[in-house]
Amino acid sequence: MPPVFFSFFVPALFVWLWSTGFIGAKYGLPYAEPFTLLFIRMLLTLIPLAVLAIVMRARWPGWRSAGHVAVTGILVHGCYLGGVFYAIDQGMSSGLVSLIVGLQPLVTALAAVVFLGEAVSGKQWAGLVLGLAGVALVIAEKFGGTSTGDTGLPGLTLVWAGLALIGISIGTVYQKRFGTSVDLVSGTMIQYTAAAVLFGVGAMVLESRSVEWSLQFKLALGWLVFGLSVSAILLLMWLIRRGAASQVASLFYLVPPVTALEAFILFDERLGPMAMAGGVVAVAGVALVVAPGPRKARSG
């Protein structure tokens, strides 16, 4: 396939798929509690992944590598999804959750410098800061009263959203450090198994585990399984394997404006001029981070 397919289409597909996770959560949570929904989602996701593992003859890692992959699963899926779903369940809009988690690229870049020793150029730092400024513009509008449903939120929702932000940021770096040599399918299965254990314990301890199997819940659950847990996560792990952690994380700057547009269409969450300007600024920041640097002249 031509390089443009990998450089544009795959990242764009990932951003769109990832953004729909916030929408799917809002559609599914009225019918099941967060950990209960996520536990069911993880179990169902393991079925198609098991089929893929058999068909593709996936290679299974040793116990040490499997342990590292399990830690990634708890961070990337357990902390991230648990935080996002609980924040939405307790009243935070899907658009605002995506905006808070949209700060991930900056957190990941800082963690990559500290723990991986990754080099981040001045242009990339400028892009990260520009992306952060774009997200800040949208958040400022949300709290400025021009959008509905985002003021007067209980502080616990911010704690859950912060947990999601920290989990996905550290998980991305941890995956880059310890998980890139593990088979994609078997590694993802281990991640989901670890997350399923976490969600199962959470559902047993914190929730009633009741589920209303409505058509809307079934459709939302089906999309969360096949659109997000299978397709988007495999794309994410593939992108992390091919690129620097800070560059992959920069794609998450595109998720808030895309999610905001979807929320406007589906839930009538209004987009004001400041939010739209913030989306443009965030896209410009991503372009600076992911754009390749100048080629070095050949010697001799």
C-alpha positions as CSV (number, residue, x, y, z in Angstrom):
1,M,0.0,0.0,0.0
2,P,1.2,3.6,-0.7
3,P,2.8,5.4,2.2
4,V,0.0,8.0,2.2
5,F,-2.4,5.2,3.3
6,F,-0.4,4.7,6.5
7,S,0.5,8.4,7.1
8,F,-3.1,9.7,6.7
9,F,-5.9,7.2,6.4
10,V,-5.0,4.9,9.3
11,P,-4.5,7.7,11.8
12,A,-7.7,9.4,10.6
13,L,-9.6,6.1,11.0
14,F,-8.2,5.7,14.5
15,V,-9.2,9.2,15.5
16,W,-12.8,8.7,14.3
17,L,-13.2,5.3,15.9
18,W,-11.7,6.5,19.2
19,S,-14.0,9.5,19.3
20,T,-17.1,7.3,19.0
21,G,-16.2,5.6,22.3
22,F,-17.4,8.6,24.2
23,I,-20.7,8.5,22.2
24,G,-21.1,4.8,22.8
25,A,-20.6,5.2,26.5
26,K,-23.4,7.8,26.7
27,Y,-25.8,5.5,24.8
28,G,-25.0,2.5,26.9
29,L,-24.7,3.8,30.4
30,P,-28.4,4.4,31.0
31,Y,-28.9,0.6,31.0
32,A,-25.9,-0.7,33.0
33,E,-23.5,0.6,35.6
34,P,-20.0,1.5,34.3
35,F,-17.9,-1.4,35.6
36,T,-20.7,-3.9,34.8
37,L,-20.9,-2.6,31.2
38,L,-17.1,-2.6,30.8
39,F,-16.8,-6.2,32.3
40,I,-19.4,-7.5,29.7
41,R,-17.6,-5.5,27.0
42,M,-14.2,-7.1,27.8
43,L,-15.6,-10.6,27.9
44,L,-17.3,-10.2,24.6
45,T,-14.2,-8.7,23.0
46,L,-12.1,-11.7,24.0
47,I,-14.3,-13.9,21.7
48,P,-13.4,-12.3,18.3
49,L,-9.8,-11.8,19.5
50,A,-9.5,-15.5,20.3
51,V,-10.7,-16.3,16.7
52,L,-8.1,-13.9,15.3
53,A,-5.4,-15.5,17.5
54,I,-6.2,-18.9,16.1
55,V,-6.5,-17.8,12.5
56,M,-3.4,-15.7,12.6
57,R,-1.5,-18.2,14.7
58,A,-0.6,-15.6,17.3
59,R,2.6,-16.0,19.2
60,W,2.2,-16.0,23.0
61,P,4.8,-14.2,25.2
62,G,6.6,-15.6,28.2
63,W,5.3,-14.9,31.7
64,R,7.5,-11.8,32.2
65,S,6.4,-10.2,29.0
66,A,2.8,-11.2,29.7
67,G,3.1,-9.4,33.0
68,H,4.2,-6.2,31.4
69,V,1.3,-6.5,28.8
70,A,-1.2,-7.0,31.7
71,V,0.0,-3.8,33.4
72,T,-0.5,-2.0,30.1
73,G,-4.0,-3.4,29.9
74,I,-4.8,-2.2,33.4
75,L,-3.6,1.3,32.5
76,V,-4.8,1.7,29.0
77,H,-8.1,0.0,29.4
78,G,-8.8,-0.3,33.1
79,C,-7.9,3.2,34.4
80,Y,-8.8,4.9,31.1
81,L,-12.1,3.3,30.3
82,G,-13.2,3.1,34.0
83,G,-12.4,6.8,34.4
84,V,-14.2,7.9,31.3
85,F,-17.3,5.8,31.9
86,Y,-17.7,6.8,35.5
87,A,-17.2,10.5,34.6
88,I,-20.0,10.3,32.0
89,D,-22.2,8.2,34.3
90,Q,-22.0,10.8,37.0
91,G,-23.0,13.7,34.8
92,M,-20.0,14.9,32.7
93,S,-20.9,15.3,29.1
94,S,-19.1,13.1,26.5
95,G,-17.6,16.2,24.9
96,L,-16.1,17.5,28.1
97,V,-14.6,14.1,29.0
98,S,-13.0,13.9,25.7
99,L,-11.5,17.4,26.1
100,I,-10.0,16.5,29.5
101,V,-8.5,13.3,28.2
102,G,-7.4,15.3,25.1
103,L,-4.6,16.7,27.3
104,Q,-2.9,13.3,27.0
105,P,-0.4,14.2,24.3
106,L,1.4,16.7,26.6
107,V,1.4,14.3,29.6
108,T,2.6,11.5,27.4
109,A,5.4,13.6,25.8
110,L,6.6,14.6,29.3
111,A,6.5,11.0,30.4
112,A,8.3,9.8,27.3
113,V,11.1,12.2,27.9
114,V,11.5,11.2,31.5
115,F,11.1,7.4,31.2
116,L,12.0,6.6,27.6
117,G,14.6,9.3,26.9
118,E,12.7,10.2,23.7
119,A,14.0,13.3,21.9
120,V,11.3,15.9,21.3
121,S,12.3,18.7,18.9
122,G,11.5,22.4,19.5
123,K,8.9,22.2,16.7
124,Q,7.2,19.2,18.3
125,W,7.1,21.0,21.7
126,A,5.6,24.0,20.0
127,G,3.0,21.7,18.5
128,L,2.2,20.1,21.8
129,V,1.7,23.5,23.5
130,L,-0.4,24.7,20.5
131,G,-2.6,21.6,20.8
132,L,-2.9,22.2,24.5
133,A,-4.0,25.8,23.9
134,G,-6.6,24.5,21.4
135,V,-8.1,22.1,23.9
136,A,-8.0,24.9,26.6
137,L,-10.1,27.1,24.3
138,V,-12.8,24.5,24.0
139,I,-12.7,23.9,27.8
140,A,-13.0,27.6,28.4
141,E,-16.1,27.8,26.3
142,K,-17.6,24.8,28.1
143,F,-17.2,26.4,31.5
144,G,-18.0,29.8,30.2
145,G,-21.7,29.0,29.9
146,T,-22.1,28.8,26.2
147,S,-22.5,25.0,26.3
148,T,-25.0,23.2,28.3
149,G,-24.6,20.5,30.9
150,D,-21.0,21.2,31.9
151,T,-21.2,23.6,34.9
152,G,-21.8,22.7,38.5
153,L,-20.3,19.3,38.0
154,P,-19.4,17.3,41.2
155,G,-15.7,17.3,41.8
156,L,-15.6,13.5,41.7
157,T,-16.3,13.6,37.9
158,L,-13.0,15.5,37.5
159,V,-11.2,12.9,39.6
160,W,-12.5,10.1,37.3
161,A,-11.6,12.1,34.2
162,G,-8.1,12.8,35.6
163,L,-7.7,9.0,36.3
164,A,-8.5,8.3,32.7
165,L,-6.0,10.9,31.5
166,I,-3.2,9.6,33.7
167,G,-4.0,5.9,32.8
168,I,-3.9,6.4,29.0
169,S,-0.8,8.6,29.2
170,I,1.4,6.3,31.3
171,G,0.0,3.2,29.6
172,T,1.1,4.5,26.2
173,V,4.6,5.1,27.4
174,Y,4.6,1.7,29.2
175,Q,3.5,-0.1,26.1
176,K,6.2,1.6,24.0
177,R,8.8,0.6,26.6
178,F,7.8,-3.0,27.4
179,G,5.2,-4.2,24.9
180,T,6.3,-3.5,21.3
181,S,7.9,-6.9,20.8
182,V,4.8,-8.8,21.8
183,D,2.4,-10.2,19.2
184,L,-0.4,-7.7,18.5
185,V,-3.4,-10.0,18.9
186,S,-2.1,-12.1,21.8
187,G,-0.9,-9.0,23.6
188,T,-4.3,-7.3,23.2
189,M,-6.0,-10.4,24.5
190,I,-3.8,-10.3,27.6
191,Q,-4.6,-6.6,28.1
192,Y,-8.3,-7.2,28.0
193,T,-8.1,-10.2,30.3
194,A,-6.3,-8.1,32.9
195,A,-8.9,-5.2,32.4
196,A,-11.8,-7.7,32.7
197,V,-10.5,-8.9,36.1
198,L,-10.3,-5.3,37.3
199,F,-13.8,-4.4,36.0
200,G,-15.2,-7.7,37.4
201,V,-13.9,-6.9,40.9
202,G,-15.1,-3.3,40.6
203,A,-18.6,-4.5,39.6
204,M,-18.7,-6.9,42.5
205,V,-17.6,-4.4,45.1
206,L,-19.2,-1.1,43.9
207,E,-22.2,-1.9,41.8
208,S,-25.5,-3.9,41.7
209,R,-24.6,-5.5,38.4
210,S,-28.1,-5.1,37.0
211,V,-28.5,-4.7,33.2
212,E,-31.4,-3.7,31.0
213,W,-30.9,-5.4,27.7
214,S,-32.7,-2.9,25.5
215,L,-32.0,-2.6,21.8
216,Q,-30.1,0.7,22.3
217,F,-27.9,-1.0,24.9
218,K,-27.2,-4.0,22.6
219,L,-26.3,-1.7,19.7
220,A,-24.1,0.5,21.9
221,L,-22.4,-2.6,23.3
222,G,-21.8,-4.1,19.9
223,W,-20.2,-1.0,18.6
224,L,-18.0,-0.6,21.8
225,V,-16.8,-4.2,21.3
226,F,-16.2,-4.3,17.5
227,G,-15.6,-0.7,16.7
228,L,-13.6,0.3,19.7
229,S,-12.2,-2.7,21.6
230,V,-11.2,-4.7,18.5
231,S,-10.6,-2.2,15.7
232,A,-9.5,1.0,17.4
233,I,-7.3,-0.7,20.0
234,L,-5.5,-2.9,17.4
235,L,-4.9,0.3,15.4
236,L,-3.6,2.1,18.5
237,M,-1.1,-0.7,19.3
238,W,0.0,-0.8,15.7
239,L,0.5,3.0,15.6
240,I,2.5,2.9,18.9
241,R,4.7,0.2,17.5
242,R,5.5,2.2,14.4
243,G,5.9,5.7,15.9
244,A,7.3,7.6,18.9
245,A,5.0,7.6,21.8
246,S,4.7,11.4,21.8
247,Q,3.8,11.4,18.1
248,V,1.1,8.7,18.5
249,A,-0.3,10.5,21.5
250,S,-0.6,13.7,19.5
251,L,-3.5,12.2,17.5
252,F,-5.6,12.4,20.7
253,Y,-5.7,16.2,20.2
254,L,-8.0,15.5,17.2
255,V,-10.4,13.5,19.3
256,P,-12.1,16.4,21.2
257,P,-13.2,18.4,18.2
258,V,-14.4,15.2,16.4
259,T,-16.3,14.1,19.5
260,A,-17.7,17.6,20.0
261,L,-19.1,17.5,16.4
262,E,-20.6,14.1,17.0
263,A,-22.1,15.2,20.2
264,F,-23.6,18.3,18.5
265,I,-25.2,16.1,15.8
266,L,-26.5,13.4,18.2
267,F,-27.1,15.2,21.5
268,D,-27.5,18.8,20.4
269,E,-24.4,19.9,22.4
270,R,-23.8,23.3,20.9
271,L,-20.5,24.3,19.3
272,G,-19.6,28.0,19.8
273,P,-17.0,30.0,17.9
274,M,-14.4,29.5,20.6
275,A,-14.8,25.8,20.5
276,M,-14.4,25.7,16.7
277,A,-11.4,27.9,16.9
278,G,-9.9,25.6,19.5
279,G,-10.4,22.6,17.2
280,V,-8.5,24.4,14.4
281,V,-5.7,25.3,16.7
282,A,-5.5,21.7,18.0
283,V,-5.3,20.3,14.4
284,A,-2.4,22.7,13.7
285,G,-0.6,21.5,16.8
286,V,-1.0,17.9,15.7
287,A,0.5,18.8,12.3
288,L,3.6,20.2,13.9
289,V,4.1,17.1,16.1
290,V,3.6,14.4,13.5
291,A,5.3,16.2,10.5
292,P,8.6,14.6,9.8
293,G,11.7,16.6,10.3
294,P,14.1,17.7,7.5
295,R,16.0,14.8,6.0
296,K,19.7,14.7,6.8
297,A,22.0,15.1,3.8
298,R,23.8,11.9,2.8
299,S,27.5,11.9,3.6
300,G,30.0,11.1,0.9
